[in-house]
Amino acid sequence: MESRVGPGAREAVFAQLADAGRAEQVAQRLTDGIVLGVLDPGERLPSEPELARRFGVALITVREGLGILREAGLVETRRGREGGSFVVHDDAEHRTILTARLRALAQVELSDMAVYFGAILAGIAERAAERASDADATRLAGWLDAADFGTAAAARTNAGGFFLELAVLSQSARLVREQIRLQAEFGPLLLLGLDDEHERADASAGARRIVRAVSGHRPAKAREAAGALVASLGAQLLAAKARVERGGGIDEH
């Protein structure tokens, strides 16, 4: 799968960590990048020193984090001149990881997460409609036209990419940073609903409504469309949580 995400999605994965002392945080951030599809199967990760610099952690913390990923079967390390740590594609393993995260979070936590994500994205959309130039809006529309929502993996990658592209158009460094943080932390869970074909179609349509509002410089409409899109994704997330609590899988419908 060819990724359509812009540099913002990768920036979200490799943004500095708030807790600089925990290998688990390194492992979680890279896991989310793999599960969300920002890091492609077979991709070589940045070197250990480069990861340490980007995350703002010690080299030993990165090594321990990569060790956690190797044990989980998400990366493999190869020696030699062309060596390094490479992403392993295992959709069943990704499902297991996300199911465990859903079990660990209470329904009220998931609901609160979706509400906060929606509030930030609504603010981003509103600001983008106020500030984006016609050329910026045209580029965003073109980006979305080229984005694939046909499969679950592609939809998760491109929905996340769209959120970050939209954040850039807000021209607010603070909002961009917060969207990057939220997406790195919550994106893989919030976008679980895109396993469903109808939800993928709804998400694509919702993104187009946002683009139309931004293009028309209608801030209230952009805010409304962004809030509605995240509310729909949040409802699907809570439905997945309910299925897991009943002993089913996250993608059973």
N, C-alpha and C positions, 0 to 999 in steps of 0.2 A: 504494500500500500504506500503510495506516494503521499507524504504529509503535505497538507495545505496550510498548516499553521505558519504564522509569521514568527519573527524572532521573539515576540513577547511571550509565547507559550514556553519556549525553552528558557527564557529568563525566569519564568515562574518556577520551573523545576530547580534551577541553579541559584536562585536568590539566597542571600545570607540567611542563616538560621537564627532564630531568636535565642535559643538555648544552645550555646556554643560548646557544651561539654558532653553531649550525649550522642553516642554512636547510633542509638536507636532513631534519633531525629534524622541523621544522614540516611539511614536505611529507609525510613518512612518516606522521605522526600523523593528518593530515587524510585522507590516502589510505586509511588503515585504517578510519577512520570512514565513508568513502564505500563502500568495498568491503564492510564488515560490514553496511551498511544502516542505521546509526545516523543518518547524514546523508542525507536523502531527496533524490531527483532533483528539481531545480528549487529546492531550499532555498537561501535566501540565508545565507551565512556571516556570523558577527559581523564588525563593522568591523575594519579593520587595527589601530587602536589597542586595541580590545577584545581581539583575538587576542593582541596583544603582551602585554597585561596578564595574560591567563589563562595563557599559556605561560611567562611570565616571561622574555621575550626582547626584544631591541631591535626597533623598528618596521621598520628596514631588513631584519632577518632574516625577519620575517613577509612583507614584500613579495617578497623573493627566494624564499621558500617557495611563495607563491602563484604566482609566475612559473613555478616547476617544475611545479606542477599544471596551469597553463594549457598549457604545452608538451606535457604528457601527455594533454591533452584531458579532464581531470577537472573543471575549473571553467572558467567563462567570466566575464569582467568586463564589466559594463555601466556606462556613464556616465550622468550625469544624476541628477535628484532621487530616482528610484526605483532607482538603480544599486547596484552592489556586486559581490561575487563570488558566483556561483551554481553549485551542484552540477550537473554534467552526468551523465546516466545513459548509460553505455555498457558493457554487460555484457561485450562482447568485450574492451574495454580492461581491465576489471577482471581478466579471466582472464589476459591477457598479463602484468599486473603480478604477480599471485600466482604464475604459472608462473616468472617471473624470480626471485622470492624463493625459491621452492623449489629452483631450480637453484643458487642462491648458498649454500644452507645444506647442510651435510653431514648424512647420516642420523643420526649420533650426536648432532649438535646438536639436531635435531628431536625425537629420542627423549628427550634430557635436558630439553628444554623441556616436553614433555608430562608427564614425571614430576614436574617441579617444580610445574607448574600443578595437577596432580592432588593433590599433597601440600598445597598451599595451600587448594584447594577442599575437600578432605577435612577439614582443620582448621576451616574455616569452617562446614561442615555439622555437624560435631560440636559446635562451640560454639553454633550456632543451636539445636540440639536441647536443649542444656542451658539456654539463656537465654531463648529466645523465649517470649512469653506465648501462651496459647491464641488470643487475638484476633489476634496477629501471625501465627501459623501459619494461621489461617483466611483472613487477607488474602492470604498467599502462595499458598494453594491456589486462591483465587478469581482471583488474577492469572494463575496457570498455566492455569486452566480457560479463560480468555479469550484465551490466547496461541495464535497460529496456527503450526503446524508443517507445514502442507500443501505449501508451496513451499520451495525452497532458500533464497531471499532472506529470507522470513519466518522460517524456522527459525533461520537464523544470527542475525538480529536478536533473536529472542525467547530463544534459548538464552543469548546474551550478557546480555540483560536479566535473565534468571532468575538467572544467577550473581551479578550485582550485587545483586539484590533479596535473595538468600540471604545475601550478605555483610553487608548492613545488619542482618539479624536476628542475626548473630553478636555484635553490640554491642561489637565490637572495632575501634577506629579504625585500629589498625595493620593488621589483616587486611583491612579495607575498602580502605585505601590500597594495599596490595600487590596485591589483586585488581584494582583499577582499573589499576594499572601493568601487570600481566601481560596484562590483557585488551586494553589499548591496544597493547601490543607484539606479542602473540602470537595474539590472538583470531581475526583473519582467516584465519590459517593453520590453527589448531587446529580451526576449524569448517568446514574445506573438505569434510570427510566428509559434511556434511549435504546435499550435492548428491544423495546417494543416498536414494531413497524409504524403503528399509528402515532405513537409519541414522537418518533423521528420526523414524521411528516408535519406534526403540529409544531415541533421545535423549529423546523426549517421555515414554516409559515410565520411563526412568531418572530424569528430573526428578520424576516423580510418586512414585517410590519414596523419593526424598530428602524430599519434602514429607510423605509419610506418616510417615517416621521422625522428622522435626522435630515434627510434630503429636503424635506419641506420646511425645515426649521420650525418644527412644532414641538416644543419641549414637553408640554403636558402629555401629548400623545406618545412621545418617546418613552416617558416615565411609565405611563400606563402599560404600554406594550412590553417593556422590560419586566415590570412587576408581574404581569400575567404569565410570561414565559417561565420565570423562576417559580412562580406558584404552582404551575403545572408540573414542573420537574420535581418540586418538593413533594407534591401529592404522590407521584410515582415512587419517590424514595420511601415515604412512609408506608406505601403499599408493599414495597420490597421488604421492609422491616417486619411487617405483619406476617408475610410469607415465611420469613426466616424463623420467626417466633413460633410459627405453627409446625416447624420442622421441614419446610420445603426449601426450594432453591430460590435465589434472588431473581432468576429469569423465568420462573413459572408464571403462566397467566391463565 
